[in-house]
């Protein structure tokens, strides 16, 4: 998993509440292999017009936001089904951080496990960010995970909270498999001793 320490990027405001995982990536794309670029499917049905072409008015299709890595979203972002592909779609499209007043619980956990940082802030702070991005000379935001701060283009800093364990897994770039492999020697030692102490189990294939 790609480690997350500090991010300096343009930020796009998506001021729509209750964006669910089916809007993030429609169900018909869920059987697509992980090796495929899921970013092509991100917000597919709301990002494109009836002819399938990108809607130039959608926030992520504007010239200044095509390379953005930060999405400032609205309440209950990522609600709905548990599909992990929703995170794949955001990540493959270059989004590394989503800031919102609240998230769907499963989406939040899937994000952490795939190297995408979800930041939950008070709604008033989110609205302040939207306004700053709208009126500032630039829309770049710096997200510093180590110090748990967001630096805004008007010079304002906002602190955010995150579970210490989740923070560390993001900083070190550790997914569930990586976390297990940190105990590889203990696991191998157990298998070795278990083969001696209970050989009737060790011989079962």
C-alpha positions in Angstrom: 0.0 0.0 0.0 1.2 3.5 -0.8 2.3 5.4 2.3 0.6 8.7 3.1 2.6 11.4 5.0 1.9 14.9 3.5 -0.1 16.0 0.5 0.0 19.3 -1.3 -2.7 19.5 -4.1 -5.5 21.5 -5.6 -8.8 20.7 -3.9 -12.3 20.3 -5.5 -15.5 21.0 -3.7 -18.3 18.5 -4.1 -21.3 20.1 -2.3 -23.7 17.2 -2.6 -24.9 15.3 0.5 -25.3 11.5 0.7 -23.1 10.6 -2.2 -23.4 6.8 -2.0 -21.0 4.1 -3.3 -23.2 3.4 -6.3 -22.8 7.0 -7.4 -19.0 6.7 -6.8 -18.9 3.6 -8.9 -22.0 2.1 -10.5 -22.7 -1.6 -9.8 -22.2 -2.7 -13.4 -18.5 -2.0 -13.0 -18.0 -4.1 -9.9 -16.8 -7.3 -11.8 -14.0 -5.3 -13.3 -10.5 -6.8 -12.4 -8.5 -4.7 -9.9 -5.7 -4.4 -12.5 -8.1 -2.2 -14.5 -8.0 1.5 -14.0 -11.1 2.0 -11.9 -10.6 5.8 -12.1 -12.4 5.6 -15.5 -15.6 4.7 -13.7 -15.5 7.3 -10.9 -18.8 9.1 -10.6 -19.6 7.7 -14.1 -23.3 8.4 -14.2 -23.1 11.9 -12.7 -19.8 12.9 -14.4 -20.9 12.1 -17.9 -23.8 13.3 -20.1 -26.4 11.1 -21.8 -24.0 10.5 -24.7 -21.3 9.2 -22.4 -19.0 12.2 -22.8 -17.5 14.0 -19.8 -19.7 16.8 -18.6 -17.5 20.0 -18.6 -19.6 21.4 -15.8 -18.9 18.6 -13.3 -16.4 19.7 -10.7 -13.7 17.1 -11.5 -13.9 17.7 -15.2 -12.9 21.4 -15.1 -9.3 22.2 -16.2 -8.2 23.3 -12.8 -9.4 20.1 -11.1 -8.4 17.4 -13.5 -5.3 16.6 -11.5 -6.7 17.3 -8.0 -5.9 14.8 -5.2 -8.2 16.3 -2.5 -12.0 16.2 -2.5 -13.9 18.4 -0.1 -17.3 16.6 0.1 -20.6 16.8 2.0 -22.4 14.9 4.7 -22.4 11.1 4.7 -20.0 10.6 1.8 -19.6 7.0 0.8 -22.8 5.7 2.4 -24.7 2.8 0.9 -23.2 -0.6 0.0 -19.8 -2.0 1.2 -18.2 -2.1 -2.2 -14.4 -1.6 -1.9 -14.4 -0.6 -5.5 -15.6 2.8 -4.5 -12.3 3.5 -2.9 -10.4 1.9 -5.9 -12.2 4.4 -8.2 -11.2 7.4 -6.2 -7.7 6.2 -5.7 -7.1 5.3 -9.3 -8.5 8.7 -10.4 -5.7 10.3 -8.2 -7.8 11.2 -5.2 -5.7 10.6 -2.0 -7.8 12.5 0.6 -11.5 13.1 1.1 -12.6 15.8 3.6 -16.2 15.7 4.8 -18.5 16.2 7.8 -19.2 12.5 7.9 -18.6 9.2 6.1 -20.3 5.9 5.6 -18.6 3.6 8.2 -17.6 0.8 5.8 -16.3 3.3 3.2 -14.2 5.0 5.9 -12.6 1.8 6.9 -12.0 0.7 3.3 -10.3 4.0 2.6 -7.8 3.6 5.4 -7.0 0.0 4.3 -6.3 1.2 0.7 -4.2 4.3 1.4 -6.8 7.0 1.0 -7.1 9.4 3.9 -10.7 10.3 5.0 -10.8 13.4 7.3 -13.9 14.2 9.2 -14.5 17.8 10.2 -17.3 19.9 11.7 -19.7 21.0 9.0 -19.0 24.7 9.8 -15.3 24.0 9.0 -16.2 22.3 5.8 -18.4 25.2 4.7 -15.5 27.6 5.5 -13.2 25.5 3.3 -15.8 25.6 0.4 -15.9 29.4 0.7 -12.1 29.8 0.9 -11.7 27.6 -2.2 -14.3 29.7 -4.0 -12.7 33.0 -3.2 -9.0 32.4 -2.8 -6.5 33.1 -5.5 -5.5 29.5 -5.6 -7.2 26.2 -4.5 -4.2 24.4 -3.1 -4.5 22.7 0.2 -1.7 21.0 2.2 -2.7 18.0 4.3 -0.1 16.9 6.9 -1.0 13.6 8.4 1.9 13.4 10.8 0.9 16.7 12.5 -2.8 16.3 11.7 -3.3 19.7 10.1 -4.8 21.1 7.0 -3.2 24.3 5.7 -5.6 26.4 3.6 -4.7 28.9 0.8 -5.7 31.9 3.0 -3.1 30.9 5.6 -5.6 29.3 8.0 -4.8 25.9 9.6 -7.3 23.3 10.7 -6.5 20.4 13.0 -8.2 17.1 12.5 -8.5 13.9 14.5 -7.7 10.3 13.5 -7.3 7.1 15.4 -3.5 6.6 16.2 -3.4 3.1 14.9 -5.1 4.0 11.6 -2.8 7.0 11.3 0.3 4.8 11.7 -0.9 2.3 9.1 -1.3 5.1 6.6 2.1 6.7 7.4 3.8 3.3 7.1 1.8 2.2 4.1 0.6 -1.0 5.8 -2.5 -2.9 4.7 -4.0 -5.9 6.5 -1.5 -8.3 4.9 1.4 -6.1 5.7 0.3 -5.9 9.3 0.1 -9.7 9.5 3.6 -10.1 8.0 5.1 -7.9 10.7 4.5 -11.0 12.9 5.9 -13.4 10.3 8.7 -14.7 12.6 6.2 -15.4 15.4 3.9 -17.2 13.0 6.7 -19.3 11.6 8.0 -20.1 15.1 4.5 -21.2 16.2 4.2 -23.4 13.1 7.5 -25.0 13.8 6.8 -25.7 17.5 3.3 -26.9 16.7 4.6 -29.4 14.2 6.7 -30.9 17.0 4.1 -30.7 19.8 1.1 -31.8 17.6 2.5 -33.7 14.6 -0.9 -35.3 13.8 -2.1 -31.8 13.0 0.9 -30.7 11.1 0.6 -33.6 8.7 -2.9 -32.7 7.6 -3.0 -31.2 4.2 
